[in-house]
């Protein structure tokens, strides 16, 4: 699913009203075993990522990042895999949650009705 980095970069660059934020997580089959700098280097060198990438974080469980606790309060359910995506409006309301298999291109088609 790392190929979604390219589509997320396109969403970030082509939509002035949208800010993409990346939060790597290693809770799913050890998919992100590298250090924060290694993950950033990979995303930038292979997919030319230009959106902000944050430190690796837990999105479920006892050490869950409080941001993900808040996102899941508004769109309930544990996160099942990397590349689960949340769309948050300017007021901080989660207006949509997208499955990891939902491509950035599919999200782009829905943005006019959500932003």
C-alpha positions in Angstrom: 0.0 0.0 0.0 3.0 2.3 0.2 2.3 3.2 -3.4 -0.5 5.3 -2.0 2.1 7.8 -0.9 2.2 9.1 -4.5 -1.5 9.6 -4.6 -1.6 11.3 -1.2 1.2 13.6 -2.4 -1.0 14.5 -5.5 -4.0 15.2 -3.2 -1.8 17.4 -1.0 -0.3 19.4 -3.9 -3.5 19.8 -6.1 -6.0 20.8 -3.4 -5.4 24.1 -1.7 -8.1 23.4 0.8 -6.6 20.0 1.9 -3.6 19.3 4.1 -2.3 15.7 4.1 -0.5 14.5 7.2 1.4 11.2 7.4 1.6 9.2 10.6 3.7 6.0 10.2 2.7 3.1 12.4 4.4 -0.3 13.0 1.4 -2.0 14.7 0.4 -3.9 11.6 2.6 -6.8 10.6 5.7 -4.8 11.3 5.1 -2.8 8.1 7.1 0.3 9.3 10.1 -1.2 11.1 12.5 1.7 10.2 13.4 4.7 12.2 11.5 8.0 11.7 14.3 9.3 9.5 14.4 6.0 7.4 10.7 6.1 6.9 10.8 9.8 5.8 13.8 9.1 3.5 11.9 6.2 1.9 8.7 8.2 1.3 10.6 11.1 -0.1 13.0 9.3 -2.3 10.6 6.7 -3.7 7.4 8.7 -3.8 8.5 12.3 -3.7 6.4 12.9 -0.6 6.0 16.6 0.1 3.4 16.5 2.9 4.4 16.5 6.6 5.4 13.1 8.0 5.3 12.8 11.7 7.0 10.4 14.1 6.0 6.8 14.1 3.0 6.4 16.4 0.6 3.9 17.9 -2.9 4.2 16.6 -4.6 1.5 18.8 -4.1 0.2 22.2 -2.6 1.3 25.5 -0.1 3.7 24.0 -2.4 5.1 21.4 -1.7 8.6 20.2 -4.4 11.0 21.6 -5.0 12.3 18.1 -6.1 8.9 17.0 -8.3 8.5 20.1 -10.1 11.7 19.1 -10.4 10.6 15.4 -11.9 7.3 16.5 -14.3 8.9 18.9 -15.9 10.6 15.9 -15.5 7.6 13.5 -15.6 4.6 15.9 -13.6 1.4 15.5 -10.0 0.4 15.8 -7.8 1.1 12.9 -7.2 -2.2 11.1 -4.2 -1.4 8.9 -1.8 1.3 7.7 -3.2 3.8 5.3 -6.6 4.2 7.0 -7.4 7.8 6.2 -9.5 10.4 8.0 -10.9 13.6 6.5 -11.2 16.4 9.1 -12.9 19.7 8.3 -11.7 23.1 9.3 -13.8 22.9 12.5 -12.0 19.7 13.6 -14.9 17.4 12.8 -14.1 14.1 11.2 -16.3 14.1 8.1 -15.1 10.8 6.6 -13.0 7.7 7.3 -11.6 5.7 4.5 -10.5 2.1 4.5 -6.8 1.4 3.7 -7.8 0.0 0.3 -9.5 3.3 -0.6 -7.1 5.0 -3.0 -6.3 8.6 -2.8 -7.8 8.9 -6.3 -11.1 7.6 -5.0 -11.0 10.1 -2.2 -10.3 12.9 -4.7 -13.5 12.2 -6.4 -15.4 12.6 -3.2 -13.7 15.8 -2.0 -16.0 18.3 -3.6 -18.9 17.1 -1.5 -16.9 16.9 1.7 -14.8 20.0 1.8 
